[in-house]
Amino acid sequence: NVLSACLLLALLLLGPALPAPHERGLIFNLDTGELCLQSAQCKSGCCHRHSGLSLARCAPKAAEFQKCSPKSLYGVYYVCPCESGLNCDVDKTIVGSITNSDFGICKDPHSS
C-alpha cells in the first residue's frame, strides 16, 4: 500500500507536465489493456483488477445484462460499472461498499 501511495503521489506531481487532455498520455487517457491505478486514467472510465494481488488494467464498462459494480470509492474495480445510460441494479451493503464486492446487473432504466 505504501508503494501504491507513492506511485499515486508521483502521478499527481507529474500531472501538470502532461500533454493536452485530448492527447493520449502516459498517465491519463489510457487505452483498454494498459496498466492503471485509478479509473480516471482510463478512456473507458474503468480501471479493473481480477484480484487484490493482480495488476489493474483499463477495461471496457459493462454492457446491458452484464455483471457490474456501482461506483467505487477506490477508483479500481473487480467488476466494471455500467456503460453510460445503464444502471447497475444491485443491493448495496455497508460491508460490500467497503470491500468493493457489491455486484449487480446492468439494466436500461427505461425498459420494463
Backbone torsions as a table, in degrees:
resi	resn	phi	psi	omega
1	ASN	NA	-33.1	177.4
2	VAL	-64.2	-40.6	178.3
3	LEU	-62.8	-42.5	178.2
4	SER	-61.3	-42.7	179.7
5	ALA	-64.1	-40.7	178.6
6	CYS	-65.3	-42.3	178.4
7	LEU	-63.8	-42.2	179.1
8	LEU	-63.4	-43.0	177.8
9	LEU	-61.0	-43.1	178.2
10	ALA	-61.5	-40.5	178.6
11	LEU	-63.7	-41.7	179.8
12	LEU	-65.8	-38.1	179.7
13	LEU	-70.4	-30.5	179.9
14	LEU	-82.5	-11.8	-176.9
15	GLY	-47.7	-51.1	-177.6
16	PRO	-63.2	-20.1	-178.8
17	ALA	-86.9	-1.5	-176.9
18	LEU	-76.3	157.4	176.5
19	PRO	-69.7	176.6	179.8
20	ALA	-51.9	148.0	-173.8
21	PRO	-58.2	-27.5	-177.9
22	HIS	-80.2	-13.0	178.2
23	GLU	-88.9	148.3	177.7
24	ARG	-71.5	131.5	-179.2
25	GLY	-119.7	-176.0	178.5
26	LEU	-83.0	-18.5	-173.5
27	ILE	-118.4	-34.2	-179.3
28	PHE	-122.0	164.5	178.1
29	ASN	63.9	39.5	-177.3
30	LEU	-79.1	146.9	179.7
31	ASP	-84.4	164.2	176.4
32	THR	-54.8	132.5	178.6
33	GLY	97.0	-14.0	-179.8
34	GLU	-83.4	147.6	179.7
35	LEU	-64.4	142.2	-178.5
36	CYS	-146.4	163.8	174.5
37	LEU	-115.4	-24.3	-177.9
38	GLN	-142.3	149.6	-179.8
39	SER	-64.3	-26.9	179.8
40	ALA	-62.9	-19.4	179.4
41	GLN	-77.0	-20.7	-171.4
42	CYS	-94.9	139.7	174.0
43	LYS	-57.0	-38.3	-177.4
44	SER	-73.7	-23.5	-176.9
45	GLY	86.2	13.4	178.7
46	CYS	-135.5	115.1	172.6
47	CYS	-100.2	113.8	-167.6
48	HIS	-117.4	139.1	172.6
49	ARG	-130.7	148.9	-178.8
50	HIS	-80.3	-31.5	179.8
51	SER	-152.1	173.2	179.5
52	GLY	-63.7	-19.3	-178.3
53	LEU	-100.2	-9.9	-176.4
54	SER	-86.0	158.3	175.0
55	LEU	-75.6	142.9	179.4
56	ALA	-88.1	141.0	179.0
57	ARG	-134.6	151.9	176.5
58	CYS	-64.7	138.0	-178.1
59	ALA	-141.0	156.0	177.6
60	PRO	-68.7	151.7	176.7
61	LYS	-70.9	161.0	-176.8
62	ALA	-73.4	140.1	178.0
63	ALA	-89.9	174.7	-179.7
64	GLU	-56.8	136.0	179.7
65	PHE	73.5	4.8	175.7
66	GLN	-92.5	158.8	177.2
67	LYS	-64.8	141.8	-176.1
68	CYS	-145.4	165.5	171.6
69	SER	-116.0	145.6	168.6
70	PRO	-69.6	173.2	179.6
71	LYS	-53.8	138.8	-176.6
72	SER	-100.2	145.5	174.4
73	LEU	-73.7	-23.0	-172.0
74	TYR	-94.0	-18.6	179.8
75	GLY	83.8	0.6	175.8
76	VAL	-128.8	137.8	-173.9
77	TYR	-118.4	148.5	167.9
78	TYR	-87.8	-26.1	173.9
79	VAL	-137.9	128.6	-175.0
80	CYS	-67.6	153.0	174.1
81	PRO	-72.0	173.0	-176.5
82	CYS	-74.3	156.2	172.1
83	GLU	-61.6	161.6	179.4
84	SER	-56.6	136.7	179.1
85	GLY	92.1	-10.5	178.3
86	LEU	-108.6	152.8	176.3
87	ASN	-111.6	145.0	175.9
88	CYS	-89.4	106.0	-179.0
89	ASP	-81.0	102.2	-173.0
90	VAL	-144.4	147.1	171.6
91	ASP	-89.8	105.0	-177.8
92	LYS	-78.2	141.7	174.4
93	THR	-126.7	157.6	178.3
94	ILE	-63.4	-46.7	179.8
95	VAL	-62.3	-43.9	179.3
96	GLY	-62.5	-36.0	178.0
97	SER	-66.0	-38.4	-179.5
98	ILE	-73.1	-41.5	-176.4
99	THR	-90.7	0.3	179.4
100	ASN	59.5	43.8	-177.1
101	SER	-126.6	16.8	173.4
102	ASP	-85.2	108.7	-179.3
103	PHE	-116.5	150.7	179.1
104	GLY	-143.0	-155.8	-179.9
105	ILE	-127.9	136.4	178.2
106	CYS	-71.0	130.4	179.3
107	LYS	-135.7	147.9	175.2
108	ASP	-79.6	119.8	-177.6
109	PRO	-66.5	-15.2	-177.6
110	HIS	-94.9	-7.5	178.2
111	SER	-93.0	156.0	-176.9
112	SER	-93.2	NA	NA
